[in-house]
């Protein structure tokens, strides 16, 4: 169990259990903070915190929260839970990011996301491999990336395809 405060790690320990004669180690994190900055909450949760409690939490509630994390829960102080809900209300992913891809570029990008090679994409689109390469260079430029894997990642992240 890792519990950290404003200055780093407060205490550490490891919860383990035996499963099929193998030890499975869980490293769990609960943020204990005084601050109520939305950015701090978001950063802690993005850094894999399993919960977020304020430092004024009662010792009994802290123990209960540790048990909750071990059983798969995500304990939060009520004030933090309210802020997390508000953050989700404010956060909206774009329906479609405007990258001005042509219809053929968008289709080629869909094929790349689906795992096609240049050769199979060319065959599916009825074009040559060199034309695939040409279109991919245009896609890289429009998406401001430098490789097929970056283009695929950006397409998925920005919901382009």
C-alpha positions in Angstrom: 0.0 0.0 0.0 1.4 3.4 -0.9 -0.1 6.5 0.8 1.4 9.8 -0.2 0.9 13.4 1.0 1.9 16.9 -0.3 5.6 16.2 0.2 6.0 12.7 -1.2 5.4 9.2 0.1 4.1 9.0 3.7 4.3 5.3 4.1 4.7 2.2 2.0 3.7 -1.5 2.2 2.6 -4.2 -0.1 -0.7 -6.1 -0.1 -0.3 -9.6 -1.4 -2.5 -12.6 -1.9 -1.9 -16.2 -3.1 -3.7 -17.2 -6.2 -3.2 -20.6 -7.9 0.0 -21.1 -5.8 1.5 -17.8 -7.2 1.9 -14.6 -5.3 0.2 -11.7 -6.9 1.4 -8.3 -5.7 -0.8 -5.3 -5.7 0.6 -1.8 -5.5 -2.3 0.5 -4.5 -2.2 4.3 -4.1 -4.6 6.6 -2.2 -3.9 10.3 -2.3 -4.2 12.0 1.1 -4.2 15.7 0.5 -5.1 19.0 2.2 -5.4 20.9 -1.1 -8.7 20.9 -3.1 -7.3 22.1 -6.4 -9.0 20.3 -9.3 -5.6 20.0 -11.1 -4.2 18.1 -8.1 -7.1 15.7 -8.0 -6.9 15.1 -11.7 -3.1 14.6 -11.7 -3.3 12.1 -8.7 -6.1 10.1 -10.4 -4.2 10.1 -13.7 -1.1 8.9 -11.9 -3.0 5.8 -10.9 -4.3 6.7 -7.5 -7.1 4.3 -6.6 -8.8 6.9 -4.5 -8.6 10.4 -3.1 -9.1 11.3 0.6 -8.6 14.5 2.4 -6.2 14.6 5.3 -9.0 15.3 7.8 -10.4 11.8 7.2 -11.2 9.9 10.4 -8.8 7.0 11.1 -11.7 4.5 11.0 -12.7 5.8 7.5 -9.1 5.6 6.4 -8.9 1.9 7.4 -12.2 1.3 5.7 -11.0 3.0 2.6 -7.8 0.9 2.5 -10.0 -2.2 2.7 -12.2 -0.8 -0.1 -9.2 -0.3 -2.4 -8.0 -3.8 -1.8 -11.4 -5.1 -2.8 -11.4 -3.1 -6.0 -13.1 0.1 -4.8 -12.1 3.8 -5.3 -12.8 5.6 -2.0 -13.1 9.4 -2.1 -14.0 12.1 0.4 -17.4 13.5 -0.5 -15.9 16.9 -1.4 -13.5 15.2 -3.8 -16.2 13.0 -5.4 -18.3 16.2 -6.0 -15.2 17.8 -7.7 -14.6 14.7 -9.8 -18.2 14.6 -11.0 -17.9 18.4 -11.9 -14.7 17.8 -13.8 -16.4 15.1 -15.9 -19.3 17.4 -16.6 -16.8 20.1 -17.9 -14.6 17.7 -19.8 -15.9 16.8 -23.3 -13.9 14.9 -25.9 -14.5 16.2 -29.4 -16.9 14.3 -31.4 -14.6 14.6 -34.4 -11.4 16.5 -34.4 -11.1 18.7 -37.5 -8.0 17.5 -39.4 -9.4 18.0 -42.9 -8.5 14.5 -44.1 -9.8 13.6 -47.5 -12.2 10.7 -47.8 -9.5 8.4 -49.0 -7.0 9.5 -46.3 -9.7 8.9 -43.7 -10.4 5.4 -45.1 -6.7 4.6 -45.2 -6.3 5.8 -41.6 -9.3 3.5 -40.6 -7.5 0.6 -42.2 -4.2 1.4 -40.4 -6.2 1.6 -37.1 -7.6 -1.9 -37.9 -4.0 -3.2 -38.2 -3.7 -3.4 -42.0 -0.2 -3.3 -43.6 0.6 -1.0 -46.5 0.1 -3.9 -48.9 -3.3 -5.0 -47.6 -4.6 -1.4 -47.3 -3.5 -0.8 -50.9 -5.3 -4.0 -52.0 -8.5 -3.0 -50.1 -8.5 0.5 -51.5 -7.5 -0.5 -55.1 -4.4 1.6 -55.1 -0.7 1.0 -55.2 1.6 0.6 -52.2 3.4 3.8 -53.3 0.1 5.7 -53.3 -0.6 4.4 -49.8 2.8 5.7 -48.8 2.0 9.1 -50.4 -1.4 9.4 -48.6 0.2 8.4 -45.3 2.7 11.2 -45.6 -0.2 13.6 -46.1 -2.0 12.1 -43.1 1.2 12.5 -41.0 1.4 16.1 -42.0 -2.2 16.9 -41.3 -2.2 15.1 -37.9 1.3 16.5 -37.0 2.8 13.1 -36.3 5.8 11.3 -37.6 4.9 7.6 -37.8 2.1 5.1 -38.5 1.9 4.2 -34.8 1.6 7.9 -33.8 -1.1 8.4 -36.5 -3.1 5.4 -35.2 -2.7 6.6 -31.6 -3.9 10.1 -32.5 -6.8 8.8 -34.5 -8.0 6.7 -31.6 -7.4 9.4 -29.0 -9.0 12.2 -31.0 -11.8 9.9 -32.4 -10.9 10.8 -35.9 -12.0 7.4 -37.3 
